[in-house]
Amino acid sequence: MSRLLLNVFVFVIGLIVIAFSVNNRDVVAIDIWPAPFTFDWPVFGVALVGIAIGFVWGAIVAWLGAGRTRQKVRDLARDMESLMREKSFLSQRLAKLEEAEKQATIPPPPADAA
């Protein structure tokens, strides 16, 4: 169900981008100030490149912001692995001690010692 919703959402966004591109075909001059270059681009190209740059910038900021969380997850996974190994070791040790206890039972006292 969520895959269907994602596909519908992407389809709708695609239609919006296509409609925007078709309606904004006028050319605009882009002047990069320190360089002596001027580019003529359609308005939709400038807008879509700006949106793409913003998307990439936001993804980078989100990834960098989640660094501490990823580090905590790695640390917790490492701790869990260590605890699981310790649990396995202690379970084996307990099983050996219980087996040894079964074999080393103390015999009951003699009946005439009372």
Summary of the structure (lengths in Angstrom):
residues: 114
radius of gyration: 34.9
end to end distance: 79.2
largest distance: 115.5
contacts: 204
relative contact order: 0.05
helix: 75%
strand: 11%
